[in-house]
């Protein structure tokens, strides 16, 4: 029977343990940083989506406010200098631009631009105004850039 004298070299086993520890630490740091990055990106996109929705609602509120003023005053409505005014809302504000007789007589174009947390939404709406009855009808509405 042959007996081997296995002598453990403590300096080599220490080096191997150190290398293994550094490798595992690097993997843990990379996985942790990846999870943190994904979490931050998800939270940021959630806030961005919420702000875009609020900006869209504010722009729609501006169009509806302009429609109410058109209903009250007709095409003679003058919201102020350069036919522009600002509607203050809890989540932000909307700047409404009113253009009477555009694109044709008896039509009015309203552009509402709302800003909420650096997110901007613009909506353009065209209203038909009956000069006899004063009735206001929405002809078209679309988002613009």
N, C-alpha and C positions, 0 to 999 in steps of 0.2 A: 504494500500500500504506500502511495506517495502522498506526502503531506506538503501542501503549498503554504508557504508563509506569506499570507496576504497582509501587506502593510499598507495602510491607508495614508496617502500623502495628504496631509491636512491643508497644505497651501493650494493644491489643485482642487480639492473639493470646495474650498472657500471661494475660489475663483468661479467655479461652475455655479455655486449658489448665488453669488453676486450677479453673474450674467443672467441667470434665470429670474432673479428678483427684478432686475432692470427691464427685462423683456416683458414680464407680467405687468410691471408698473406702466410701461409705455402703452401697452394694450388697454389698460384701465383708463388712462388719461385720454386716449383717442376715442374710446367708446363714450366716456363722460362728456367730452367736448362735442361729439356728434349729437348726443341726446340733448345737450344744452342748446346747440345751434338749431336743431329741429324744433324744440319747444319755443324758442324765441321767434323763429320764423312763423310758426303757427299762431302765436299770440298776436304778432304784428299784422298778419293777414286777416285775423279775425277783427281787430280794431279797424283796419282799412275797409273791410267789407261793411262793418257797421257804420262807419263815417260816410261811405259812398251811399248807403241806403238813406241815411239822414239827409245828405245833400240832395238826393233825388226827391225826397219828400218836401224839402224846403223849396226846391225849384217848382214842384207842382203847386205848392202853396202860393208862390208868386204868380203863377198862371191863373189860379183860381181867384186871387185877389184882383188881378187885372180884369178878369171876366166880370166880377161883381161891380167894379167901377165902370166898365163898359155898359153894363145893364142899367146902372144909375144915371150916367151922364151921356151915354151914346158916343158917337165919334168926335163930339166937341170936347171930350174929356181932355184936360191938360194936366198931367201929373207933376209938372214942374219944368225947370230948365232942361232943355234938350230931351224932353219927354222921358226922363229917367227918374226913378225913385228907388229907395231901399226899404225893404220890408224886414224888420227885425223879428227874429224867431228865437225860441229858447235854445235850439241847438246850433244856430248860426244866423246867417242873413241871406237874403235874396235881393239881387239888383234886377229890377224890371225895367225894360225899355219898351215903350209903346210907340208904334208907328201907325197913325191913322191913314186910311185910304191907300193901304199897301197890301198886296201888290196891285189891286184895282180899287176903284171907288166902292164904297159900302163894305169893304173888308178892312180889317185891322190886324196887324202883326204884333205879337207880344213875344219878347225874348226874356226869359227868366234865367238868371245865372246865380246859382247858390254855392256857397263855400262853407264847408264844415270840416274842421281839422285838416286843412290843406287838400281836401278832396273837392273838386269842382264838378258840378253837373249843370248843363244848359239845356233848356227846353224851349223850342220855338212853337208857338201856336198861332193859327190864323182863325180869326172869328169873322163871321158874317153878321152885319148889323143892319136890320131892316130900318130904313129911314122913316117909314110911316109909323110902325108899331113900336120901334125901339127894341124889338126882340133880338137877342143875341144867340147865335148858334156857332158851335165849334165846327170849323171846316176841316182842319188838320192839326195834328200835334206830333212832333218828333224830337228826339234828342239830337243835339248838334255838338260838335267838338269845339 
